Amino acid sequence: MATVVLSNHKFPEDGQVSVPLPIPAEEYDHCMELLDLLGIGHATQLDCKVDGIDSEYPALERLEGKMVNLDELDYLFQRLDSFDDNEKAAFQCVVHDRDISDMTDLINLTFCCDMPIIITDFSKLNAIGRRQYLISQGGCAPVKDVEMQDGHAVMERLIRSGEGKVTPYGVLYENGMELTPHYHQGGVFPKYRYRERVMEVEISDCAEPEDTLAVSSLQLPMSRKQLEHIVERTGIQDAEDIRLWFVDSILPDEIEAALSFEDESLEELNKLCAVLAEMKDNDFKKLTAVVEYTRPDSAFQLRQLSENLELFEFFPGIRTPEEYGKYMIRESGHYEYDENLDDYYDYAGYGEKRVEQETGEFNIFGYVSYHGTLSLDELMSEDPAEAHEMEMEGML
């Protein structure tokens, strides 16, 4: 959507950094590294001087020469990225009419741009009038009722009201719009789902009451630096002071159930989500069966399993030794199957023997077995040496 050129106003001779907005998730840490070389890019401070901004919002050129916080600017453009044409025009009209250049006000403006009516093309008054009718109904009305409206008549009444304000971006009718303070400078950003996420969680400082408003919503996975910035914005000084709530995820119930969110590390949850974000549907099906087989109880153990799925074999839909034996003899390709001898194959016996050798398990998803060189306890342990020692002691 945009590119902003930033510098350190105290040391302009150190150079500039060009940053895309919204910042792509995979580029966030790199952008922050470049800003750090200039001594700017703090989580909450207004320490970046805007030397230039190129976007589809000319009204934002007023930011040039001003001090901004990059995370606020990034959040603003995430919000703007979802706007339709009327909201885009409304944002620019109000920015121009009210002469808004404060970043806090700009962010708060994005939460009410659905209220104003903007005329940019007088040949479309019928459609604009119907939108005005919908707004007058609180934004909700049957489609049939909206289509029955004479949009021209609605707009004629609005135009005759004399409330229109002419701006370079269209004629503005605010419709009673109020700039509500959803965001306060340096605080937590209002909840907003912008990117695809594996999991959504909320965090606050343990020192705050449970009903505190200082709660940040996180869409995991996030880059390491972005996670640090949000934790700092929430007012949390130490990772041990994080209170964490689970909100939602794209994960199967069986995988969610393996996590104890009250005891989980935010860093480990983020690492887990980064791994899961790369997985395909078939990987999730296999992981769900492996989770049922191994019974992990933490984000770390889940990540270990996710990163080592190739060490497990999974046969979906196979739930008995006979089905397993039949699959291996008939379909696996390991044997030359002769259908004329079908009555002589002991599928159940062969299946039972393989299950015993592989220490496999049938569950509601199919058959799972593990073929790694480490034991399962060692694979899922944060200290494999300790897990091996405990296993050896159990055998004595």
JOQUIVEN-V216823 format. One record per residue. N is the residue number from 0. RES is the residue in three letters. PSI is psi as a letter, one per 40 degrees, with the letter a starting at -180 (none if undefined). D_FIRST is the distance of its C-alpha to the first C-alpha in Angstrom with 1 decimal. Layout:
N:RES:PSI:D_FIRST + N:RES:PSI:D_FIRST
This chain:
0:MET:d:0.0 + 1:ALA:i:3.8 + 2:THR:h:7.3 + 3:VAL:h:10.3 + 4:VAL:h:13.9 + 5:LEU:i:16.5 + 6:SER:i:20.3 + 7:ASN:h:23.5 + 8:HIS:d:25.0 + 9:LYS:d:28.4 + 10:PHE:g:28.2 + 11:PRO:d:25.9 + 12:GLU:e:28.0 + 13:ASP:e:26.7 + 14:GLY:a:23.5 + 15:GLN:i:19.7 + 16:VAL:h:17.0 + 17:SER:h:13.5 + 18:VAL:h:11.1 + 19:PRO:i:7.7 + 20:LEU:h:6.0 + 21:PRO:i:6.9 + 22:ILE:h:9.7 + 23:PRO:h:10.9 + 24:ALA:d:14.4 + 25:GLU:e:16.3 + 26:GLU:e:14.9 + 27:TYR:d:15.5 + 28:ASP:d:19.2 + 29:HIS:d:18.7 + 30:CYS:d:16.4 + 31:MET:d:19.0 + 32:GLU:d:21.8 + 33:LEU:d:20.5 + 34:LEU:d:20.2 + 35:ASP:d:23.6 + 36:LEU:d:25.1 + 37:LEU:e:24.3 + 38:GLY:f:25.8 + 39:ILE:i:22.8 + 40:GLY:f:20.4 + 41:HIS:i:22.9 + 42:ALA:d:22.3 + 43:THR:e:23.2 + 44:GLN:i:23.9 + 45:LEU:g:22.0 + 46:ASP:e:22.5 + 47:CYS:h:19.4 + 48:LYS:h:19.6 + 49:VAL:h:16.4 + 50:ASP:d:17.4 + 51:GLY:i:14.3 + 52:ILE:h:10.8 + 53:ASP:h:8.6 + 54:SER:i:6.0 + 55:GLU:e:6.9 + 56:TYR:g:9.2 + 57:PRO:d:12.1 + 58:ALA:d:14.1 + 59:LEU:e:12.5 + 60:GLU:e:14.0 + 61:ARG:e:17.0 + 62:LEU:e:15.9 + 63:GLU:h:16.9 + 64:GLY:e:20.2 + 65:LYS:i:20.0 + 66:MET:h:20.5 + 67:VAL:i:18.1 + 68:ASN:h:18.1 + 69:LEU:d:15.2 + 70:ASP:d:15.7 + 71:GLU:d:15.5 + 72:LEU:d:12.2 + 73:ASP:d:10.8 + 74:TYR:d:12.6 + 75:LEU:d:11.4 + 76:PHE:d:7.7 + 77:GLN:d:9.3 + 78:ARG:d:11.3 + 79:LEU:d:8.9 + 80:ASP:e:7.3 + 81:SER:e:10.9 + 82:PHE:i:11.7 + 83:ASP:a:13.7 + 84:ASP:d:14.2 + 85:ASN:d:17.0 + 86:GLU:d:15.3 + 87:LYS:d:12.4 + 88:ALA:d:15.3 + 89:ALA:d:17.4 + 90:PHE:d:15.1 + 91:GLN:d:15.0 + 92:CYS:d:18.7 + 93:VAL:d:19.9 + 94:VAL:d:18.1 + 95:HIS:d:19.9 + 96:ASP:d:23.1 + 97:ARG:e:23.6 + 98:ASP:f:22.3 + 99:ILE:h:20.3 + 100:SER:e:19.0 + 101:ASP:h:20.2 + 102:MET:d:17.6 + 103:THR:d:20.0 + 104:ASP:d:20.2 + 105:LEU:d:16.5 + 106:ILE:d:16.3 + 107:ASN:d:19.4 + 108:LEU:d:18.3 + 109:THR:e:15.7 + 110:PHE:e:18.9 + 111:CYS:e:20.6 + 112:CYS:e:18.2 + 113:ASP:e:20.1 + 114:MET:d:23.2 + 115:PRO:i:22.8 + 116:ILE:h:23.5 + 117:ILE:h:21.8 + 118:ILE:h:23.5 + 119:THR:e:21.4 + 120:ASP:h:23.7 + 121:PHE:e:27.4 + 122:SER:e:28.2 + 123:LYS:f:26.4 + 124:LEU:d:28.5 + 125:ASN:d:30.1 + 126:ALA:d:26.9 + 127:ILE:d:25.8 + 128:GLY:d:29.3 + 129:ARG:d:29.2 + 130:ARG:d:26.1 + 131:GLN:d:28.0 + 132:TYR:d:31.0 + 133:LEU:d:29.0 + 134:ILE:d:27.7 + 135:SER:e:31.3 + 136:GLN:e:32.4 + 137:GLY:e:30.2 + 138:GLY:e:27.5 + 139:CYS:h:30.0 + 140:ALA:i:32.4 + 141:PRO:i:33.9 + 142:VAL:d:32.1 + 143:LYS:d:35.5 + 144:ASP:d:35.8 + 145:VAL:d:32.4 + 146:GLU:d:33.3 + 147:MET:e:36.6 + 148:GLN:i:35.3 + 149:ASP:g:35.7 + 150:GLY:d:32.3 + 151:HIS:d:33.7 + 152:ALA:d:36.4 + 153:VAL:d:34.0 + 154:MET:d:31.9 + 155:GLU:d:35.1 + 156:ARG:d:36.2 + 157:LEU:d:32.9 + 158:ILE:d:32.9 + 159:ARG:e:36.6 + 160:SER:e:35.9 + 161:GLY:e:34.7 + 162:GLU:e:31.9 + 163:GLY:i:29.1 + 164:LYS:h:27.3 + 165:VAL:h:26.0 + 166:THR:i:22.7 + 167:PRO:e:20.6 + 168:TYR:e:18.2 + 169:GLY:i:21.1 + 170:VAL:h:24.3 + 171:LEU:h:23.9 + 172:TYR:h:26.3 + 173:GLU:d:25.6 + 174:ASN:f:28.0 + 175:GLY:f:29.3 + 176:MET:h:25.9 + 177:GLU:h:26.5 + 178:LEU:g:24.3 + 179:THR:h:25.5 + 180:PRO:g:25.2 + 181:HIS:d:23.6 + 182:TYR:i:22.4 + 183:HIS:h:24.5 + 184:GLN:h:23.4 + 185:GLY:e:24.1 + 186:GLY:a:24.9 + 187:VAL:i:23.6 + 188:PHE:i:20.4 + 189:PRO:i:21.1 + 190:LYS:h:21.1 + 191:TYR:h:17.9 + 192:ARG:h:17.5 + 193:TYR:d:14.0 + 194:ARG:i:14.8 + 195:GLU:i:17.9 + 196:ARG:i:20.8 + 197:VAL:d:24.5 + 198:MET:i:25.8 + 199:GLU:h:25.1 + 200:VAL:i:27.4 + 201:GLU:i:28.0 + 202:ILE:i:29.5 + 203:SER:i:31.5 + 204:ASP:h:34.1 + 205:CYS:d:37.6 + 206:ALA:e:39.1 + 207:GLU:i:37.3 + 208:PRO:i:39.0 + 209:GLU:d:37.7 + 210:ASP:f:36.5 + 211:THR:i:34.4 + 212:LEU:e:31.1 + 213:ALA:g:29.8 + 214:VAL:h:28.4 + 215:SER:h:25.2 + 216:SER:h:23.7 + 217:LEU:h:22.6 + 218:GLN:g:21.0 + 219:LEU:i:22.9 + 220:PRO:i:22.5 + 221:MET:i:20.6 + 222:SER:i:20.7 + 223:ARG:d:23.8 + 224:LYS:d:22.3 + 225:GLN:d:20.0 + 226:LEU:d:23.1 + 227:GLU:d:25.1 + 228:HIS:d:22.8 + 229:ILE:d:22.9 + 230:VAL:d:26.7 + 231:GLU:d:27.1 + 232:ARG:d:25.2 + 233:THR:e:27.6 + 234:GLY:e:30.4 + 235:ILE:h:31.9 + 236:GLN:d:33.8 + 237:ASP:i:35.2 + 238:ALA:d:34.1 + 239:GLU:e:37.5 + 240:ASP:e:36.7 + 241:ILE:h:33.9 + 242:ARG:h:34.8 + 243:LEU:h:32.9 + 244:TRP:i:32.6 + 245:PHE:h:31.6 + 246:VAL:d:29.5 + 247:ASP:i:28.5 + 248:SER:i:27.9 + 249:ILE:e:27.7 + 250:LEU:i:30.9 + 251:PRO:i:34.3 + 252:ASP:d:36.7 + 253:GLU:d:39.0 + 254:ILE:d:36.4 + 255:GLU:d:35.3 + 256:ALA:e:39.0 + 257:ALA:e:39.5 + 258:LEU:h:37.4 + 259:SER:g:39.0 + 260:PHE:d:36.1 + 261:GLU:d:38.4 + 262:ASP:e:39.4 + 263:GLU:i:36.3 + 264:SER:h:34.5 + 265:LEU:d:30.8 + 266:GLU:d:30.3 + 267:GLU:d:32.3 + 268:LEU:d:30.5 + 269:ASN:d:27.1 + 270:LYS:d:28.8 + 271:LEU:d:30.2 + 272:CYS:d:26.9 + 273:ALA:d:25.4 + 274:VAL:d:28.3 + 275:LEU:d:28.2 + 276:ALA:d:24.5 + 277:GLU:e:25.7 + 278:MET:i:28.6 + 279:LYS:i:29.2 + 280:ASP:d:31.1 + 281:ASN:d:34.4 + 282:ASP:d:33.9 + 283:PHE:d:33.5 + 284:LYS:d:36.7 + 285:LYS:d:38.5 + 286:LEU:d:37.3 + 287:THR:d:38.5 + 288:ALA:d:41.9 + 289:VAL:d:42.1 + 290:VAL:d:41.3 + 291:GLU:d:44.2 + 292:TYR:d:46.3 + 293:THR:d:45.6 + 294:ARG:f:44.9 + 295:PRO:i:42.4 + 296:ASP:f:42.0 + 297:SER:i:39.1 + 298:ALA:d:35.5 + 299:PHE:d:37.0 + 300:GLN:d:39.4 + 301:LEU:d:36.9 + 302:ARG:d:34.7 + 303:GLN:d:37.8 + 304:LEU:d:38.6 + 305:SER:d:35.0 + 306:GLU:e:35.1 + 307:ASN:f:38.6 + 308:LEU:d:38.5 + 309:GLU:e:40.1 + 310:LEU:e:43.2 + 311:PHE:i:43.8 + 312:GLU:h:45.0 + 313:PHE:h:44.1 + 314:PHE:g:45.9 + 315:PRO:i:44.3 + 316:GLY:e:46.9 + 317:ILE:h:49.9 + 318:ARG:e:51.8 + 319:THR:i:55.4 + 320:PRO:d:57.3 + 321:GLU:d:58.7 + 322:GLU:d:55.2 + 323:TYR:d:54.1 + 324:GLY:d:57.3 + 325:LYS:d:56.9 + 326:TYR:d:53.4 + 327:MET:d:54.3 + 328:ILE:d:57.4 + 329:ARG:d:56.1 + 330:GLU:e:52.4 + 331:SER:d:51.4 + 332:GLY:e:52.9 + 333:HIS:e:54.9 + 334:TYR:i:58.2 + 335:GLU:g:60.0 + 336:TYR:h:60.3 + 337:ASP:h:63.4 + 338:GLU:d:63.2 + 339:ASN:e:67.0 + 340:LEU:e:67.3 + 341:ASP:d:64.9 + 342:ASP:e:67.8 + 343:TYR:e:68.7 + 344:TYR:h:65.3 + 345:ASP:g:65.2 + 346:TYR:d:61.5 + 347:ALA:d:61.8 + 348:GLY:d:63.8 + 349:TYR:d:61.5 + 350:GLY:d:58.5 + 351:GLU:d:60.2 + 352:LYS:d:61.1 + 353:ARG:d:57.6 + 354:VAL:d:56.1 + 355:GLU:d:58.8 + 356:GLN:d:58.1 + 357:GLU:e:54.3 + 358:THR:f:54.5 + 359:GLY:i:52.1 + 360:GLU:h:51.5 + 361:PHE:h:51.0 + 362:ASN:a:48.7 + 363:ILE:e:47.2 + 364:PHE:d:44.5 + 365:GLY:a:46.8 + 366:TYR:h:48.5 + 367:VAL:h:47.0 + 368:SER:i:48.6 + 369:TYR:h:47.7 + 370:HIS:f:48.6 + 371:GLY:i:47.4 + 372:THR:d:49.7 + 373:LEU:i:49.0 + 374:SER:i:50.3 + 375:LEU:d:47.8 + 376:ASP:d:48.7 + 377:GLU:d:47.8 + 378:LEU:d:44.6 + 379:MET:e:43.4 + 380:SER:i:44.7 + 381:GLU:e:42.9 + 382:ASP:g:46.1 + 383:PRO:d:47.5 + 384:ALA:d:50.6 + 385:GLU:d:51.6 + 386:ALA:d:51.0 + 387:HIS:d:53.2 + 388:GLU:d:55.9 + 389:MET:d:55.9 + 390:GLU:d:56.2 + 391:MET:d:59.1 + 392:GLU:d:60.8 + 393:GLY:d:60.5 + 394:MET:e:62.3 + 395:LEU:none:65.3
